[in-house]
Amino acid sequence: MNRKDFIRKVALGCGAILTGTALAKKTTESEKETIGFNHIQNTNSKIMENIVLHKADTRGNANHGWLQSFHTFSFANYFNPERMNFGVLRVLNDDTVSAGMGFGKHPHQDMEIISIPLEGDLEHQDSMGNKTVIKNGDIQVMSAGTGVQHSEYNKNEDEAVKFLQIWVIPNKKGVAPRYDQITLNQEDRHNKLQQILSPNADDAGVWIHQDAWFHLGKFDKDIATTYNFKKEVNGLYVFVLNGDLTINGQNLNKRDGLGIWNTNSVSIKADSDAEFLLMEVPMHI
């Protein structure tokens, strides 16, 4: 599959506007022939009364050579009708990009796009004139609105970059495109929940056009807390970055995801040293 077809597959798989020809900065003609897909069709989501559990090894997996991507929800060639979204949380991709490689310029429209680097340095350029680098400890947000083009590359020639790519469906269409990034104090998540995103520009973290709140936690073993929902009609999706957690009695391990709704709060306990992301989002689009 060539690079143009790959972009087209992403567009068809996600319902987002994505076109273009450049994906990997250094992809050679021979490498193009080896770029392929290894998507796993997952039908074993564990769905309970108000909980859905996505174990790490049930995610969709795409190996493009220069890009290794795990998809919690349907994306590009990975399609699973049980895994289209969690409320307005549309995409949760766990990406690893090889040294010096990346996504060439491509457009987005009417989507809130959040990037959270886990390792390495990710270089961003866009049609709004921004040229920045984000790394672990940063969070980046882009409101695509009426339309924006951007590219993302691994800035380093000697190591991979790992990051979460998250798409949230906005509550407003046709807004002016907007970009922001901030550097977080990582100590503010040690044994407590650090807010990193909200609907309000004056709150902690970045903001988006949606009634969503994201928090990061880095807990020592046996630390416990309760997360209280900001809005009763919202749901909460928990994604474990490292370690082991118990959420309302449900055990989670590294890269597991769990969605819960129809409740006002959840209990969180670290069964080992653990890092995790909480995403509270509206359940109705």
C-alpha angles and dihedrals in degrees: 000000000000125000096260091053091049092055090047091052090053090052093050093044098050107030089234125124108257124155136150144097108244120084114142117035095215104029110143126206091257092048091053089064092056098048106109147142134264100180118168116214104224122200098154102089108146106232119188131173095290102352134079119193122203112187115210094245093055095063122109113262127206121184111189095167096246092041129049110188132178115199121206089185133032110290135162108325093355109091125171119161089210090056108050098119146316103243106300091344098106106165133027109171124176101205135189116187121194123240113291094001133109153132116306123221113306135157133248131186135191097358134113106227120196125186123193114185116215101178135003131005125303118199117210129193126173145176090257089070098257120143112175144145123226127194140172108312093036130097124201129197132186125185102205094193113152090005142302136183123216144162132211124202138173100249094203127079095201108045142038124253120224124196145151116245111201128182123196122188107236127231090226129051128204097028122154110272113258137186132197140160133179138186113235129213100241092200087069090072097049105120091340140069117267116202110225103167139025141152091260126083091207095055128090115285129009124320136226139189094265140075091255133130125195126194134182124209132189107187132182117229114290094015110137136186143162124243114211116203117243091214125024093220092058130094129217126229116196120199119188113218096181138352132011131304139180114216115187089333095313115121117226131187136193112318094002117138130208130185123198132180142163092057137095099221144008132213118231126195128174111226089186133000099305144181121200145165124226118201117187110192140163112269095214123066 
